Amino acid sequence: MNDQWTRFWRWCYRPWPLGLLVAVLSGLLLLSGAWHLGSWQARQAEQQRLGALHAEVVRRTSGLFSGLAGHLQALGQQRIEHCDENARQQLRTLRRGMLYVQAVAVRMADGQWCQSLPLPDEQSLQAYKAWQFDSVRLWWNPQQLNASSEPSLMLQSERVQVASSLRYFQDVIALPEGYQALLTDAQGQRMLDYSGLRSATTAAEQAAAHSPQPLSVAGQHVYLRGPGDKNGMRLLLVADDSRLQEATRYYQRLFSVGALLFSVLTGWLAALLIRHEQSLEKALSLALRRGELEVDYQPLVDLQTRRCVGAEALVRWRRADGQRVRPDLFIPQAEDSGQICAITQRVIELVVAEVGELLRTHPQLYVSVNLAAADIAGAAFVEPARRLLREAGVAPAQLVWEVTERGLVDVELATRLLGQLRADGHRIAIDDFGTGYSSLSYLQQLPVDVLKIDKSFVDALGTEAASSPVAPHVIEMARDLGLKVIAEGVEHERQAVLLAELGAQIGQGWLFAKPLDAQSFRAFVEQH
Ligand SMILES: Nc1nc2c(ncn2[C@@H]2O[C@H](COP(=O)(O)O[C@H]3[C@@H](O)[C@H](n4cnc5c(=O)[nH]c(N)nc54)O[C@@H]3COP(=O)(O)O)[C@@H](O)[C@H]2O)c(=O)[nH]1
């Protein structure tokens, strides 16, 4: 089963099948997102469009009302002592100059109304709907909405009345086909339908009037409710949902095309990435065969005496065109593909070949070599290293193995292998110490000789950074455990002095030397 799965995964792990899989999966995900985004966007657009229409209806309505209220005010200046034909003629003349007014009336000193035309009396007004608008009382009769000759809208202030017609609303507001404007009360009951339809309040209207969202959709209609006034009256716009449906389809199609293009691009990028990785893998195999790998040696210096005590071996890849590739560009890939084991073996061979003689003649010197997780799991380097050191006459103590916490995937296995290496006479250093989460727990289990403090903690030394106490703490802990400390990335003299004062024995960094080729390293040893 395991084998089949590995074979299946290998088959999939090719640029185009995997690119296709990525494209299909991301396509499915993005399409469902595009679907939802499309309907959301269409609703937003519809809300904006209806919002603009709503604002226009409100603007025109209030324009009409303020016009009528202005007429009320103008009439208020009229003083009529006797309601005779002359007075009525005067009122009729006045009325003719008032837009949207059918009749006017002024209350005389005796309380009687003098009217240009007979207006509905108090009793018939009982059947009208009523509303107080600041100091103006309003009555209207929705039943007479379409009758332009009937005074279906009455406004009254203290001593004047004007009669108008609701029919004017339809003319002034002029709603486009398929739209309805409803005035509802606080309970969502229809007070007035501007289009003159007589149907009763529907459940959808009531729900829309109370909906937390301004826009709601029910049945085949879209509702946009405006904010209520102090009496709870609000304007509800109703539109056919065909535009919303059309917009939804449009946006869903638009976003789906975008989603499809994006998923194709993602799949294509994934395929390119794998192809690049696989071509890097091939190039690295070729580099190993052609001997394009080189080793640089970064000196390790005694912080008290400033004498060179050894070096860290750092691999380099010089391509056929002479270009040098940085290890952080190919080591992670080599770790993933398993090629790291061949690289480690090559590094050991080069170290012994290039500085074996130096080590033999300077028995106090040592070189450290990095081990990756796959090296620890496979232990393929152990035998070749033993043989090479023996043939070159180099003591195992002069080869230190550096492991990082990343390399300690299986701690039990690592403990066994490192114990064996130590029994052979090698020393073990923990690289980048403190950057992993379980640094302390490793220390109790692993056979370790040296802790290498990561550059980030050396950089933080003496600064306000939260990690500034880490390096002193590690040095103190190493002293208690009888371990040596190497401080990495030392770039400034003050860091070297401070580290020495704190008790770190060895420093590595650009302050002392950058990684050097074998010849320069040999010269460095002679000078330091
Ligand atoms: N498994 C293996 N990993 C290896 C091997 N060779 C290198 N590596 C790992 O690659 C990473 C990058 O290494 P490199 O570019 O060589 O950088 C090293 C030093 O040049 C750099 N350094 C040292 N001093 C300073 C300094 O003062 N300032 C500064 N900015 N950089 C400095 O640090 C790198 C050494 O790091 P470390 O290994 O943690 O001691 C790196 O992770 C290497 O481990 C290999 O053969 N096998």
The ligand as an SDF file (V2000), in Angstrom:
LIG
                    3D

 47 52  0  0  0  0  0  0  0  0999 V2000
   23.6770   20.5940    5.2660 N   0  0  0  0  0  0  0  0  0  0  0  0
   24.5820   21.5170    4.8940 C   0  0  0  0  0  0  0  0  0  0  0  0
   24.2550   22.8520    4.9920 N   0  0  0  0  0  0  0  0  0  0  0  0
   25.1790   23.7510    4.6160 C   0  0  0  0  0  0  0  0  0  0  0  0
   26.4360   23.3770    4.1190 C   0  0  0  0  0  0  0  0  0  0  0  0
   27.1090   24.5070    3.8040 N   0  0  0  0  0  0  0  0  0  0  0  0
   26.3310   25.5400    4.0990 C   0  0  0  0  0  0  0  0  0  0  0  0
   25.1550   25.0980    4.5870 N   0  0  0  0  0  0  0  0  0  0  0  0
   24.0240   25.8800    5.0730 C   0  0  0  0  0  0  0  0  0  0  0  0
   23.6220   26.8380    4.1370 O   0  0  0  0  0  0  0  0  0  0  0  0
   23.1940   28.0090    4.8030 C   0  0  0  0  0  0  0  0  0  0  0  0
   23.9020   29.2350    4.2380 C   0  0  0  0  0  0  0  0  0  0  0  0
   25.2870   29.0990    4.4430 O   0  0  0  0  0  0  0  0  0  0  0  0
   26.3170   30.2040    3.9710 P   0  0  0  0  0  0  0  0  0  0  0  0
   25.7620   31.0340    2.8620 O   0  0  0  0  0  0  0  0  0  0  0  0
   27.5750   29.4950    3.7680 O   0  0  0  0  0  0  0  0  0  0  0  0
   26.3630   31.1760    5.2100 O   0  0  0  0  0  0  0  0  0  0  0  0
   27.1560   30.8280    6.3320 C   0  0  0  0  0  0  0  0  0  0  0  0
   28.1020   31.9450    6.6740 C   0  0  0  0  0  0  0  0  0  0  0  0
   28.6920   32.5230    5.5380 O   0  0  0  0  0  0  0  0  0  0  0  0
   27.2100   32.9180    7.3770 C   0  0  0  0  0  0  0  0  0  0  0  0
   27.9540   33.7990    8.2560 N   0  0  0  0  0  0  0  0  0  0  0  0
   29.0070   33.5050    9.0590 C   0  0  0  0  0  0  0  0  0  0  0  0
   29.4250   34.5930    9.7110 N   0  0  0  0  0  0  0  0  0  0  0  0
   28.6110   35.6010    9.3670 C   0  0  0  0  0  0  0  0  0  0  0  0
   28.5400   36.9800    9.7290 C   0  0  0  0  0  0  0  0  0  0  0  0
   29.3390   37.4930   10.5320 O   0  0  0  0  0  0  0  0  0  0  0  0
   27.5620   37.7240    9.1530 N   0  0  0  0  0  0  0  0  0  0  0  0
   26.6900   37.1690    8.2400 C   0  0  0  0  0  0  0  0  0  0  0  0
   25.7410   37.9430    7.7190 N   0  0  0  0  0  0  0  0  0  0  0  0
   26.7250   35.8560    7.8830 N   0  0  0  0  0  0  0  0  0  0  0  0
   27.6730   35.0970    8.4300 C   0  0  0  0  0  0  0  0  0  0  0  0
   26.3850   32.0730    8.1620 O   0  0  0  0  0  0  0  0  0  0  0  0
   26.2280   30.8020    7.5280 C   0  0  0  0  0  0  0  0  0  0  0  0
   26.6630   29.7120    8.4780 C   0  0  0  0  0  0  0  0  0  0  0  0
   25.5480   29.3940    9.1890 O   0  0  0  0  0  0  0  0  0  0  0  0
   25.5260   28.0840   10.1050 P   0  0  0  0  0  0  0  0  0  0  0  0
   25.5930   26.8920    9.2350 O   0  0  0  0  0  0  0  0  0  0  0  0
   24.2190   28.2310   10.8030 O   0  0  0  0  0  0  0  0  0  0  0  0
   26.7120   28.1550   11.0020 O   0  0  0  0  0  0  0  0  0  0  0  0
   23.5040   27.8260    6.2970 C   0  0  0  0  0  0  0  0  0  0  0  0
   22.3130   27.4770    6.9710 O   0  0  0  0  0  0  0  0  0  0  0  0
   24.4520   26.6930    6.2910 C   0  0  0  0  0  0  0  0  0  0  0  0
   24.2890   25.9000    7.4430 O   0  0  0  0  0  0  0  0  0  0  0  0
   26.7290   21.9890    4.0300 C   0  0  0  0  0  0  0  0  0  0  0  0
   27.8010   21.5680    3.6310 O   0  0  0  0  0  0  0  0  0  0  0  0
   25.7700   21.1070    4.4330 N   0  0  0  0  0  0  0  0  0  0  0  0
  1  2  1  0
  2  3  2  0
  2 47  1  0
  3  4  1  0
  4  5  2  0
  4  8  1  0
  5  6  1  0
  5 45  1  0
  6  7  2  0
  7  8  1  0
  8  9  1  0
  9 10  1  0
  9 43  1  0
 10 11  1  0
 11 12  1  0
 11 41  1  0
 12 13  1  0
 13 14  1  0
 14 15  2  0
 14 16  1  0
 14 17  1  0
 17 18  1  0
 18 19  1  0
 18 34  1  0
 19 20  1  0
 19 21  1  0
 21 22  1  0
 21 33  1  0
 22 23  1  0
 22 32  1  0
 23 24  2  0
 24 25  1  0
 25 26  1  0
 25 32  2  0
 26 27  2  0
 26 28  1  0
 28 29  1  0
 29 30  1  0
 29 31  2  0
 31 32  1  0
 33 34  1  0
 34 35  1  0
 35 36  1  0
 36 37  1  0
 37 38  2  0
 37 39  1  0
 37 40  1  0
 41 42  1  0
 41 43  1  0
 43 44  1  0
 45 46  2  0
 45 47  1  0
M  END
$$$$
